[in-house]
Amino acid sequence: MTSSEESVRLAAGDVELTVHPQNGCRIASLRVGGTELLRQGEKYGAFPMVPWCGRTRDGRFRNGDLVHRLPLNAPPHAIHGTGRDTAWRTAAAGKSDAAFTYDLAEPWPYAGRVTQTFTLTDDALTVALGVETAETSFPAQAGWHPWFLRNIGGEDVRIAFTPEWQEERGDDHLPTGRRIPPEPGPWDDCFGMPAGVDVTLTWPEQLELTVASRTPWVVVYDEQDEAVCVEPQSGPPDGLNTHPRLVTLVDPLEIATTWTWRRLGGGAPEAAL
């Protein structure tokens, strides 16, 4: 493990993970055998979505009789939470595991703490998020937004998954509340997988990576040329309003995802294998 104010690097075998706690505690880099899997740049990598995921309609959500307003950072909606725009504190960092925290603050209207942990092996990465309240109960969401490179050498990545349903997407990019049979991509859509998220990314003759989580919700986004996104999250977009998960003093919100990979034979670049 190496660390500085700007980055924490974990390693296991020939796998390297770099986290930038000062830039939203995002994964800045995941290299397997020297091959980078994530799109590079300060807005990319893989960032946590917390205390809400995706878009919140008109930046408004309700907690009982109280209506709260969030900044419209994706007008007319609020998007992806505050965690990605916050400097996190490094709570612990070892050779292949680390933990980070930040305290919820404005513009989020409730006090609490978010914890993110990373555990790396030579064939898997497990990331977990926890949201705790300091006093008052509130609805929250948590999840991740990884930007996997579309191409790491050779053919473009292929996405395989078998959702039970797709949330119908309205013109405002939010679910209409109607569940429909899954449709072919391209996607910027939320899917239901009641048995848990299980999505496989295959870069032919290079690498196969599976994104798994016990949560039944995943957003898949593949409308950009550079990267594709597979986003496990604790509820659908606008879930603060449509599927509120209440965080209480005795019941924090906890979610985890595990990415596992295996290398494929064939024409992979020498650096990757």
Secondary structure, DSSP 4 states (H G I P E B T S, - for coil): -EE-SS-EEEEETTEEEEEETTTTTEEEEEEETTEE-B--STT-SEEEEBSS-SEEGGGEEEETTEEEE---SBTTBEESBSGGGSPPEEEEE-SSEEEEEEE--TTSSS-EEEEEEEEE-SSEEEEEEEEEESSS-EEE--EEEE-EES-SSSSPPEEE---SEEEEE-TTSSEEEEEE----SS-EEEEE-TT-EEEEEEETTTEEEEEEESSSEEEEE--SSSEEEEEEESS-TTHHHHS-EEEBTTB-EEEEEEEEEEE--SS--GGG-
